[in-house]
Amino acid sequence: MNEYEDIRLLVESFYDQQEVRKESANRIRTIIRNRLEKADFRVPESSKDDKDQGKWTDNNMKIWIKLARSQDKISDDDEKYLNKLLDLKHKMAEFEKEYKSQLLQEVRKEPIFKDYLVKIWGAGELTAANLIAFIGYCGEFETVSKLWRYAGLGMRPICKNCNKYIFDNEKQRLDWIKRHEARASKDKKDFSKYTCTCSEPQRIEVVQRRVKGLPIDYNPKLKTYMYRWMSSVIKAGYKVMEDGKKRPGGYRRYYDQFKKKYREVHPKEIDNPRYLATKQGTKKKYTDGHINTMTMRKVEKMFLQHYWMTARQMKGLPTRKPYPMDHGHTGYIEPFTDE
């Protein structure tokens, strides 16, 4: 196997097993709720408005199956069948635990975990496994900008006229086409149609995101894992001290600091010009959700820069500060840990 391919295989297998287990549990839950409450599951439910949160957990399913049978909502055969499905789900959970145990056993051997990731509050072991599985010690990323783009946190130039990818020169364009066609060799797609060929292109820089009609130019799984890491830092990035007070970790403090600064710069919501005079109508910009997303993205990029610097130094690879820092910008934050 290639370097860290074993960890990536375990990560993918763990989440695949978890997804099957969750889907199986949801199907059983849907059947029982439909029989007991005659709920219309074609209408999406809001977990925030559900007064019965916790009522339909996996641990309570046998109770509800027994209740449904006592009320003649299901037959004896249905009861036996659903209980068998529950037993299979429990076996899936055991397989899931085995995958997780083996995964963590491998991750705990890595220096980047023992000497760095474990010392960051809010960064759990699964988060560490995801990072090591997808980017290892950053040997493939000569600059942190390349890592940001791989994680979907960079900027992407597109043409304002045709809304297609734009490149600095023809060689870059042809290399991009060749690389993507090689990855999708089975589909036999023509990737040249996704590149700008305007005679007078208007170049604009946009945040990496899914764009209708264009292939993704980042790793969507890594982007998801980074979002989960940031959510974990927000919720659990602190330590309870002996006096009972919560002490936030470094990344949680920077999250609060950056969020406050963004709100000071943009104190009010405004109409988003991108959506004005379109079929989509008017949408607001700099809402609380928008400010939160901006802040999360900034802290995620800062953490990845620290990870890139630390991981490459551990392997004796060359490092440097972000490009703006070498050209007059100040305010660079050195890598740190919470312990």
Secondary structure by P-SEA (a helix, b strand, c coil): cccaaaaaaaaaaaaaaaaaaaaaaaaaaaaaaaaaccccccbbbbcccccccccccccaaaaaaaaaaaaccccaaaaaaaaaaaaaaaaaaaaaaaaaaaaaaaaaacccccccccccccccaaaaaaaaaccccccccccaaaaaaaaccbbbbbbccccccccccaaaaaaaaaaaaaaacccccccccccccccbbbbbbbcccccccccccccaaaaaaaaaaaaaaaacccccccccbbbbcaaaaaaaaaaaaaaaaccccccccccccccccccccccaaaaaaaaaaaaaaaaaaaaaaaaaaaabbbbbccccccccccccccccccc
